[in-house]
């Protein structure tokens, strides 16, 4: 399955996302660091919304590898485990279930040292 470019969406283009790997049911996406992602001036922590967006996009693309198109998000759960600091982040999205009406993916976000900074689960509507 060929995935669309991560740069087709203006928001994803702003984020600067890079597809690291893709296989059926799994994607890895890199988020290069930008100062625009900081939670406050003078901070070295990512804003939580940037991490949540990365989780949502990685979950959607993991499912895209199986269903062939993007899916609207129904629900998104994010657990921030520790502050994500300056540097690239890597999200690994894994398909958990592709159902008739609902799909589900689990996502891990790690920093450049491999430290787990957040986990998430996305639930998406299956297209009819």
C-alpha positions in Angstrom: 0.0 0.0 0.0 1.4 3.4 -1.0 0.8 6.1 1.6 0.1 9.6 0.6 2.8 12.2 1.3 2.8 13.5 4.9 3.0 17.0 3.3 -0.4 16.9 1.5 -2.0 18.5 4.5 -1.0 22.1 5.3 -0.9 21.3 9.0 1.3 18.2 8.5 3.5 20.2 6.2 3.9 22.8 9.0 4.9 20.1 11.4 7.6 18.9 8.9 6.7 15.2 9.4 8.9 12.5 7.8 7.9 8.9 7.1 10.7 6.7 8.5 9.1 3.3 7.7 5.9 1.8 6.6 4.6 -1.8 6.5 1.1 -3.3 6.7 -0.3 -2.2 10.0 2.7 -0.1 11.1 4.3 3.2 10.5 7.1 5.2 12.1 7.0 9.0 11.7 9.7 11.5 12.7 8.8 14.9 13.9 11.8 17.2 13.6 12.1 19.8 16.3 11.0 23.5 15.8 11.0 26.3 18.3 7.4 26.8 17.4 6.6 23.5 19.2 7.7 24.8 22.6 5.0 25.2 25.3 6.3 28.6 26.4 9.1 31.1 25.7 12.2 30.0 27.5 10.9 26.4 27.9 12.6 23.4 26.4 9.4 21.3 26.6 7.1 20.5 23.7 3.6 21.7 23.9 1.3 18.7 24.6 -0.9 19.5 21.6 2.0 18.9 19.2 2.6 15.4 20.8 -1.1 14.6 20.6 -1.2 15.6 16.9 1.7 13.3 16.2 -0.1 10.5 17.9 -3.3 11.1 16.0 -1.5 11.2 12.6 0.7 8.1 13.3 -2.5 6.1 14.3 -4.3 7.3 11.1 -1.4 6.4 8.9 -0.9 3.0 10.5 -4.5 2.1 9.7 -4.2 3.7 6.2 -1.7 0.9 5.4 -4.5 -1.6 5.8 -7.7 0.2 4.6 -6.2 2.3 1.8 -7.3 5.7 2.9 -7.4 8.2 5.8 -9.9 7.8 8.5 -11.8 10.4 10.7 -10.8 10.3 14.3 -13.6 9.3 16.7 -11.7 9.3 19.9 -8.1 10.0 20.9 -6.5 9.1 24.2 -3.1 10.5 25.1 -1.0 9.7 28.2 2.0 12.1 28.6 4.6 10.0 30.6 7.3 12.6 30.8 8.1 16.0 29.2 9.2 15.8 25.6 12.2 18.1 25.3 14.0 19.8 22.4 15.0 17.3 19.7 13.2 15.1 17.2 10.4 12.8 18.3 9.5 9.5 16.7 6.0 8.0 16.7 5.3 4.3 16.0 1.7 3.6 15.1 0.4 0.0 15.1 -3.0 -1.1 13.9 -4.9 -3.0 16.6 -8.2 -3.6 14.9 -9.7 -2.9 11.5 -13.5 -3.5 11.9 -16.6 -2.9 9.8 -17.4 0.4 11.5 -14.4 1.2 13.8 -10.6 0.9 13.6 -8.2 1.2 16.4 -4.4 2.0 16.6 -1.9 2.2 19.4 0.9 4.7 19.3 4.2 5.2 21.2 6.2 8.4 21.0 9.9 8.3 21.9 12.6 11.0 21.9 16.0 10.8 20.1 17.5 8.8 23.0 14.7 6.2 22.7 13.0 7.3 25.9 9.2 6.8 25.9 7.6 10.2 26.4 3.9 9.5 25.5 1.5 6.7 24.5 -1.9 7.0 22.8 -4.8 5.1 21.3 -6.8 6.4 18.4 -10.2 5.2 17.4 -11.2 6.0 13.9 -14.4 5.5 11.8 -14.2 2.9 9.0 -15.3 4.3 5.7 -18.4 2.8 4.2 
